[in-house]
Amino acid sequence: MADRSDSPRPRERSFSTAWLGGGGGPADRRPTSPSRRDARRALDSCPEIDCVRHVLPPAVVAVAERRARRIGVTADRVLVAAGLLDEDTYARALARRLGVPFEPLDGRTRAACPLPDDRLIEAAAAGLLPLADRDGHSLVVAPRGAAARRLAELAGSPMLPPGLRITTGARLGRFVRRTAATALGRHAAFDLATTRPDLSAAPRPLHLTRLGAALAAVTPPVVAWPTAAATVLGIGLAMLFLAWTGLRLLALARPPLAAPPLDRVADDALPLYTVMVALYREAASVRRLVAGLDALDYPPEKLQIILILEADDIATRAALEAERLGPPYEILVVPDIGPRTKPKALDAGLPFARGSLLAVFDAEDRPEPDQLRRAVAAFSAGGERLACVQARLTIDNTRDGWLTALFTAEYAGLFDVFLPTLAWLRLPLPLGGSSNHFRTAALRAVGGWDPFNLTEDADLGIRLARHGLRSDVIASTTHEEAPARLGPWLRQRTRWFQGWMQTWLVHMRQPRRTLRDLGPAGFVTLHLVVGGTVLAALVHPLFGLLLLAAWATGAPRPDDGVDAALTILFGLTFVSGWAASVLLGLAGLARRRLLATAWVLLLVPVHWLLLATAAWRALIKLVRDPYRWDKTEHGLARTSRSGGGAAQGGGGRSTPAISPDGGRAGRSRQGRKKPEVEPATSQ
């Protein structure tokens, strides 16, 4: 394996949390046998809610404790997630029981915290914040999980650290975002470009010497033998495209694998999971998004959902406020620094992620409810080198028109046939832009997303592979909305091609190092899948014109020699590209049981012309406006295959009710009223 000694390492935790039991707790890690029995015995008592027992009905306390023991969390998390207790009330009660001050942090300024900016940014996820003022030094704690239990156990003990103050996670997060907004914005926009400039698409000085040397080497033979140079270039491109087509056809030779039965991980063994969604001008999609996230089959006590907004997106913010979101939802507003792109927004949210696993969804996504559990099972079986799993994307509004039908066939071939084959071959996986699930530590170790890359997903898949980490595809589906009109489709596809160009250029800055990192097979995959896809679209109309010109002057005869051979080669290349697209789409539609949509594959030649148009637009934009993110508008779908279309919308957020058996009694769709808790003897 290639030497990874220069790879970024995960940042060390900036705050010592050993005295709080690691700052995590049952919700933050997965117990392993035989320690699971010990963990369950430790959860038999719930001292963390002793401070609020007197204000809650005994039956509610008993049910909360049973659920806490069953799913492996602390009882305060159960009460907060159920809407029976707000974090402020709990934190103030805990502070009173400990005999320490409650710290609201509202009036605190940046000068009150002695941490440098980069450490301050990490404070929200760590749940610890040192303060220094005229009263001396203090340590502000936002207790979560085992930290809350450990503090409760120390009530009245001299072992409590001096200067201890209690706050909430929400207040600590607001303090960090308010006092370190500039640092957070700079970190999100420029951290990768600063720490690993060779892996960032950020602007770099033009190396005129290297460019001049390349032009000097190429120009003389092109000028001296233009016909020969054009012939050699054409043959080289044809061979590249045939290899690219061959790789796509190889995916068809692998029989489809049946989705494995879900090895359901017990709730008490599930890790804390962070879900991030970057939103911009998505007010129309908010209700459907929240309904899809609410439907996830995962204990809400072990979920953290971060919705990331731009500062000027008033409409989306208002739509979210109308949903009356509570735990596990958090809203983060991105500082307006650097490029306004989705990856920059995700990078702004990454320091606040507390989960050991992290998923990224888009505003229009409707993931299957068990997707997080399938990802947990995949990570458990895949070993530590498995850093990312990609769910399979499919188009929901297939019946909106021929463009969405083409999109459906294309996605079926890509996510149900081609990408699973790349993963099976252990080749680099250019990720899709949504439903990516990561080990959070691995994501941080490679630098997060590139804010300057317009296909941050494909780039991140290659970067993970360069660090010796694997990506895989899981048998879980996310339904997405595709643009049904040509203008939005063209802008979206232009952005994708532009990002793939950026990705190829970035990873070819140091070809020998990329070859060493990826290995020969991975290096070839980079050229075929990333570079080949772009080149094929760019050159497709040129090959078509050459073929038309050749046939217009008369069909080549065998005795025409080189001209006949070139015409046959170019024709084979041209037709094989169409054939691969048709066969992949057909196989994908068959696996999706959507063969009724296969008629749209007759439009593959039209699709290729549209792809060529988008690719040439992308090349022009790469030179003129390399970092502009053309937003795709969502919430316009007229039909839905999943039954969750825009017309259906969605109800209010479902709040987990605590039932007498310690489980969730159901999901209320009538706004966000607190659930009614039945007494333990009601059945």
BELURCOR-V999303 format. One record per helix or strand. SS is the DSSP state (@ for helix, = for strand). FROM is the first residue (numbers start at 1). LEN is the number of residues. If there is no record, write none. Layout:
# BELURCOR-V999303
SS;FROM;LEN
SS;FROM;LEN
This chain:
# BELURCOR-V999303
@;18;3
@;35;8
@;47;3
@;53;3
@;58;14
@;75;7
@;87;12
=;101;2
@;110;3
@;117;10
=;128;6
=;136;6
@;146;8
=;164;3
@;169;11
@;181;15
@;197;3
@;208;17
@;226;28
@;267;3
=;273;6
@;283;12
@;300;3
=;303;8
@;314;9
=;329;6
@;342;9
=;357;5
=;366;2
@;371;12
=;386;10
@;398;3
@;402;23
=;436;4
@;440;6
@;456;11
=;470;11
@;486;22
@;511;42
@;558;3
@;562;30
@;595;30
=;656;3
=;664;4
